[in-house]
């Protein structure tokens, strides 16, 4: 299986399956001498872990990271950072009924067609549990990115959405004060009630995670294939259940004229507006980078559905076990982590370029 490594200079390779002994990763290219706050790394993991509230999966994983290499006396040494996170609450028997059938909108069928076999226990390698590894790596990347602040939040659950307004008017301090991670407390209560209702129906619902990155220097990204927004898009689209990515003015820009959409320069090089989303020509321009990530409804439903088995026969089945009725609250730290990995990587590339010239 290829495609387990992300990044150019700051690279993350992940390994493990949802129901194996552990998941883990290797970070290659992290500079030496970075003093790590291990409590902060664990806090990031706690934001993603299952069982943290009544509206997410109740799988009770502690998600404690164990570092194996690359750190000495609390600082990175410059050699690969290896780490694992033990799986302790797999409940593999919950998936026995899936051994010979393919769940709708899951990777079951394509995995078996491609590799000739599959791990039916929780999706194996395709499980979103793998994203815990990304959160650890992203937490380390964040501590390398001094002066750059990454803030993600839930901006929509189903039809419930924050009104289209400047994100600067939102109170980001409210994000971690509710289980939905929406910066609007009133809307957050409505979203939470709706997710509970959907779960009661044995159904699921999708949503949108928005992200704002502040303090990015001018010059990150390359102008052709390695554009900064293209790499951010690749990072977000690599997250389980993601169906869309738009940055800056996004699709709404198509409804404007150029005279309405251009970002007019100010004397200091900043712009009066920021429809470009902090990126022009694939390169950061020093303004805030902002984007939105669309997540589909979780494919596992606690209600009967029709599907096919290995013999091609149409059969009925119903999901079992512990699953998220809405993935977006737990996706917030994952979006931040992948953003941090991209920025750490491109900052190293930018610094290397400056040294050459």
C-alpha positions as CSV (number, residue, x, y, z in Angstrom):
1,X,0.0,0.0,0.0
2,X,1.5,3.3,-1.1
3,X,0.7,6.8,-0.1
4,X,1.4,6.7,3.6
5,X,3.7,9.8,3.7
6,X,2.7,13.4,3.5
7,X,5.0,16.4,3.0
8,X,8.3,17.4,1.3
9,X,10.8,18.4,3.9
10,X,8.6,18.1,7.1
11,X,7.3,14.7,6.4
12,X,4.9,12.4,8.3
13,X,4.5,8.7,7.7
14,X,1.7,7.0,9.5
15,X,1.1,3.3,10.1
16,X,-1.4,1.0,11.9
17,X,-5.1,0.0,11.7
18,X,-8.1,0.8,13.7
19,X,-8.2,-2.6,15.4
20,X,-4.5,-3.4,15.5
21,X,-2.3,-3.2,18.6
22,X,-1.5,0.5,17.9
23,X,-1.4,3.3,15.4
24,X,1.7,5.4,15.0
25,X,3.9,7.7,13.0
26,X,7.3,8.9,12.0
27,X,8.1,12.6,11.6
28,X,11.1,13.2,9.4
29,X,12.7,16.6,8.8
30,X,11.7,18.2,12.0
31,X,14.4,20.7,13.0
32,X,16.5,20.1,16.1
33,X,16.2,22.1,19.2
34,X,12.5,22.6,19.4
35,X,11.4,22.6,23.0
36,X,8.2,20.5,23.1
37,X,5.2,21.1,25.4
38,X,4.0,17.5,25.9
39,X,0.9,18.6,27.8
40,X,-0.1,20.7,24.8
41,X,0.4,17.7,22.5
42,X,-1.9,15.6,24.7
43,X,-4.5,18.4,24.8
44,X,-4.6,18.4,21.1
45,X,-5.2,14.6,21.1
46,X,-7.9,15.0,23.8
47,X,-9.7,17.4,21.4
48,X,-9.9,14.6,18.8
49,X,-10.3,11.5,20.9
50,X,-13.5,9.5,21.0
51,X,-15.9,9.5,24.0
52,X,-15.3,13.2,24.8
53,X,-19.0,14.2,24.7
54,X,-22.5,12.7,24.3
55,X,-22.6,13.7,20.6
56,X,-19.6,11.7,19.4
57,X,-18.7,8.0,19.3
58,X,-18.5,6.4,22.8
59,X,-15.4,4.3,22.0
60,X,-13.3,5.0,25.2
61,X,-9.7,5.4,24.0
62,X,-7.3,7.2,26.3
63,X,-5.2,8.2,23.2
64,X,-1.9,8.6,25.2
65,X,1.0,9.1,22.8
66,X,4.3,7.3,23.5
67,X,7.4,8.8,21.9
68,X,10.1,6.3,20.9
69,X,12.8,8.4,19.3
70,X,13.9,11.9,18.1
71,X,13.5,13.7,21.5
72,X,16.0,14.2,24.2
73,X,15.6,16.2,27.4
74,X,12.3,17.7,26.1
75,X,13.8,18.9,22.8
76,X,13.8,17.5,19.2
77,X,17.1,16.1,18.2
78,X,16.7,16.4,14.4
79,X,16.5,12.6,13.9
80,X,13.1,11.0,13.0
81,X,10.5,11.3,15.7
82,X,8.8,7.9,16.2
83,X,5.7,7.5,18.3
84,X,2.7,5.2,18.9
85,X,-0.8,5.4,20.3
86,X,-2.1,2.1,21.7
87,X,-5.5,0.8,20.7
88,X,-7.2,-0.5,23.8
89,X,-11.0,-0.5,23.1
90,X,-11.4,-2.1,19.7
91,X,-14.6,-4.3,20.2
92,X,-13.7,-6.1,17.0
93,X,-16.7,-8.4,17.4
94,X,-19.0,-5.5,16.6
95,X,-17.8,-5.9,13.0
96,X,-18.2,-9.7,12.5
97,X,-21.4,-9.2,10.5
98,X,-19.5,-7.2,7.9
99,X,-17.0,-9.9,7.0
100,X,-18.7,-10.9,3.8
101,X,-20.6,-7.7,2.8
102,X,-19.7,-4.2,1.6
103,X,-21.1,-1.2,3.5
104,X,-22.6,1.6,1.3
105,X,-20.2,4.6,0.8
106,X,-17.3,2.9,2.6
107,X,-14.0,1.7,1.2
108,X,-14.9,-2.0,1.7
109,X,-15.5,-2.9,-1.9
110,X,-12.7,-0.9,-3.5
111,X,-10.1,-2.1,-0.9
112,X,-11.0,-5.7,-1.6
113,X,-10.9,-5.2,-5.4
114,X,-7.6,-3.4,-5.2
115,X,-5.7,-5.5,-2.7
116,X,-7.5,-8.8,-2.8
117,X,-8.3,-8.7,0.9
118,X,-9.5,-6.2,3.5
119,X,-9.6,-5.8,7.3
120,X,-13.3,-5.6,8.0
121,X,-12.8,-4.6,11.7
122,X,-13.6,-0.9,11.7
123,X,-12.4,-0.3,8.2
124,X,-8.8,-1.2,9.0
125,X,-6.4,1.3,7.4
126,X,-9.3,3.4,6.0
127,X,-10.6,4.1,9.5
128,X,-10.5,7.7,10.7
129,X,-8.7,6.5,13.8
130,X,-5.5,7.1,11.7
131,X,-6.1,10.8,12.1
132,X,-5.0,10.7,15.7
133,X,-1.4,10.3,14.4
134,X,-1.8,13.4,12.3
135,X,-2.9,15.3,15.3
136,X,0.3,14.4,17.2
137,X,2.4,15.5,14.3
138,X,0.4,18.6,13.8
139,X,0.8,19.5,17.5
140,X,4.6,19.3,17.0
141,X,4.4,21.3,13.8
142,X,2.4,24.0,15.7
143,X,5.2,24.4,18.2
144,X,7.6,24.9,15.4
145,X,5.4,27.6,13.8
146,X,6.2,30.5,16.1
147,X,3.9,33.5,15.5
148,X,1.5,31.6,13.3
149,X,-1.9,30.9,14.8
150,X,-4.3,28.3,13.4
151,X,-7.9,28.3,14.4
152,X,-10.6,25.9,13.1
153,X,-14.2,25.8,14.1
154,X,-17.5,24.2,13.1
155,X,-19.4,26.7,10.9
156,X,-22.3,24.4,9.7
157,X,-24.1,21.2,10.7
158,X,-26.6,20.2,8.1
159,X,-28.7,23.2,7.3
160,X,-27.7,25.0,10.5
161,X,-24.9,27.4,9.5
162,X,-23.2,30.6,10.7
163,X,-24.4,33.5,8.7
164,X,-22.1,34.7,5.9
165,X,-20.1,37.3,7.7
166,X,-16.5,38.3,8.4
167,X,-14.8,35.7,10.6
168,X,-13.2,38.6,12.5
169,X,-16.6,39.2,14.1
170,X,-16.7,35.8,15.7
171,X,-15.6,35.1,19.2
172,X,-13.0,32.3,18.9
173,X,-12.8,32.0,22.7
174,X,-16.2,30.3,22.5
175,X,-15.1,27.4,20.3
176,X,-13.9,25.1,23.1
177,X,-16.7,26.0,25.4
178,X,-19.3,23.7,23.7
179,X,-19.1,20.1,22.4
180,X,-19.9,21.2,18.8
181,X,-16.9,23.6,18.7
182,X,-19.0,26.4,17.1
183,X,-18.0,30.0,18.1
184,X,-21.6,31.1,18.3
185,X,-23.1,29.7,21.6
186,X,-26.7,30.0,20.5
187,X,-26.2,28.3,17.2
188,X,-24.0,25.7,19.0
189,X,-26.9,24.7,21.2
190,X,-29.1,24.3,18.2
191,X,-26.5,22.2,16.4
192,X,-26.0,20.0,19.5
193,X,-29.8,19.4,19.8
194,X,-30.0,18.6,16.1
195,X,-27.1,16.1,16.3
196,X,-28.8,14.4,19.2
197,X,-32.0,14.2,17.2
198,X,-30.2,12.7,14.2
199,X,-28.5,10.1,16.5
200,X,-31.8,9.1,18.0
201,X,-33.1,8.4,14.5
202,X,-30.1,6.1,13.9
203,X,-28.9,8.5,11.2
204,X,-26.0,10.8,10.6
205,X,-25.4,14.4,9.3
206,X,-22.5,16.3,7.7
207,X,-21.2,19.8,8.1
208,X,-18.5,22.3,7.5
209,X,-15.3,23.1,9.3
210,X,-13.8,26.6,8.7
211,X,-10.2,27.5,9.4
212,X,-8.3,30.8,9.8
213,X,-4.5,31.0,9.7
214,X,-3.0,34.2,11.0
215,X,0.6,35.5,11.0
216,X,1.7,33.6,7.9
217,X,4.7,35.4,6.3
218,X,4.8,36.5,2.7
219,X,6.4,34.0,0.3
220,X,5.2,30.5,1.3
221,X,4.3,28.3,-1.7
222,X,5.4,27.8,-5.3
223,X,3.7,29.3,-8.3
224,X,3.0,26.2,-10.4
225,X,2.3,22.7,-9.1
226,X,3.2,23.2,-5.5
227,X,0.9,26.2,-4.9
228,X,0.2,26.7,-1.2
229,X,-3.6,26.5,-1.6
230,X,-3.2,23.3,-3.7
231,X,-1.2,21.7,-0.9
232,X,-3.8,22.8,1.7
233,X,-6.5,21.4,-0.5
234,X,-4.7,18.0,-0.8
235,X,-4.2,18.0,3.0
236,X,-7.8,18.6,3.7
237,X,-9.1,16.2,1.0
238,X,-6.9,13.4,2.6
239,X,-9.0,13.6,5.7
240,X,-11.8,10.9,6.0
241,X,-15.3,12.0,4.9
242,X,-14.1,15.3,3.3
243,X,-16.0,16.1,0.1
244,X,-15.0,19.7,-0.6
245,X,-12.4,22.5,-0.1
246,X,-12.6,26.2,-0.9
247,X,-10.4,29.0,0.1
248,X,-10.8,32.8,0.1
249,X,-13.9,33.9,-1.7
250,X,-14.3,30.4,-3.0
251,X,-17.3,29.5,-5.1
252,X,-19.1,32.8,-4.2
253,X,-16.4,34.5,-6.3
254,X,-18.1,33.1,-9.4
255,X,-21.1,35.4,-8.8
256,X,-19.0,38.6,-8.7
257,X,-17.5,40.8,-11.3
258,X,-13.7,41.4,-11.2
259,X,-14.3,44.9,-10.0
260,X,-16.0,43.5,-7.0
261,X,-13.6,40.7,-6.3
262,X,-10.1,42.3,-6.7
263,X,-8.1,42.9,-3.5
264,X,-6.9,46.5,-3.8
265,X,-3.4,47.1,-2.4
266,X,-2.6,49.5,0.5
267,X,0.8,51.3,0.6
268,X,2.3,48.7,3.0
269,X,1.6,45.8,0.7
270,X,-1.5,44.5,2.5
271,X,-4.9,44.7,0.8
272,X,-8.1,46.5,1.6
273,X,-10.1,43.3,1.2
274,X,-9.0,39.6,1.3
275,X,-11.1,37.7,-1.2
276,X,-7.8,36.0,-2.2
277,X,-7.8,34.2,1.2
278,X,-4.2,35.2,1.9
279,X,-2.8,33.4,-1.2
280,X,-2.1,34.9,-4.6
281,X,-0.4,33.1,-7.5
282,X,0.0,30.1,-5.1
283,X,2.1,32.1,-2.7
284,X,1.1,33.5,0.7
285,X,0.8,37.3,0.7
286,X,0.8,38.0,4.4
287,X,-2.9,38.3,4.9
288,X,-5.0,35.8,6.8
289,X,-5.4,32.5,5.1
290,X,-9.0,31.2,5.4
291,X,-10.8,28.2,4.0
292,X,-13.8,25.9,4.4
293,X,-13.8,22.1,4.5
294,X,-17.0,20.1,3.7
295,X,-17.6,16.8,5.5
296,X,-20.2,14.3,4.3
297,X,-22.5,12.5,6.8
298,X,-20.9,9.4,8.4
299,X,-21.6,6.4,6.2
300,X,-22.4,4.0,9.1
301,X,-26.1,4.2,10.1
302,X,-27.9,2.5,13.0
303,X,-30.8,1.7,10.7
304,X,-31.4,-1.0,8.1
305,X,-29.9,-0.5,4.6
306,X,-29.6,-2.5,1.4
307,X,-26.2,-3.5,0.1
308,X,-24.4,-6.5,-1.6
309,X,-22.3,-9.3,-0.3
310,X,-19.2,-11.0,-1.8
311,X,-21.5,-13.2,-4.0
312,X,-23.1,-10.1,-5.4
313,X,-26.4,-10.8,-3.7
314,X,-28.5,-8.0,-2.4
315,X,-28.8,-8.2,1.4
316,X,-30.1,-6.1,4.3
317,X,-27.8,-5.0,7.1
318,X,-27.7,-2.5,10.0
319,X,-24.7,-0.8,11.5
320,X,-23.5,-1.9,15.0
321,X,-21.0,-0.6,17.5
322,X,-19.9,3.0,18.4
323,X,-20.0,5.6,15.6
324,X,-20.1,9.4,15.3
325,X,-23.6,10.8,14.3
326,X,-21.7,13.9,13.1
327,X,-17.9,13.9,12.5
328,X,-17.3,17.7,12.3
329,X,-16.8,18.5,16.1
330,X,-13.9,15.9,16.2
331,X,-12.6,17.0,12.8
332,X,-11.7,20.5,14.1
333,X,-8.3,19.6,15.6
334,X,-7.6,17.4,12.5
335,X,-8.1,20.3,10.2
336,X,-5.7,22.4,12.3
337,X,-3.1,19.6,12.4
338,X,-3.1,19.2,8.6
339,X,-2.8,22.9,8.2
340,X,0.2,23.0,10.6
341,X,1.9,20.2,8.7
342,X,1.5,22.1,5.4
343,X,2.8,25.4,6.8
344,X,5.8,23.7,8.6
345,X,6.7,22.0,5.4
346,X,6.5,25.1,3.3
347,X,8.3,27.3,5.8
348,X,11.2,24.9,5.7
349,X,11.2,25.0,1.9
350,X,11.0,28.8,1.9
351,X,13.9,29.0,4.4
352,X,16.0,26.6,2.3
353,X,15.3,28.8,-0.8
354,X,16.4,31.9,1.0
355,X,19.7,30.3,2.1
356,X,20.4,29.4,-1.5
357,X,19.9,32.9,-2.8
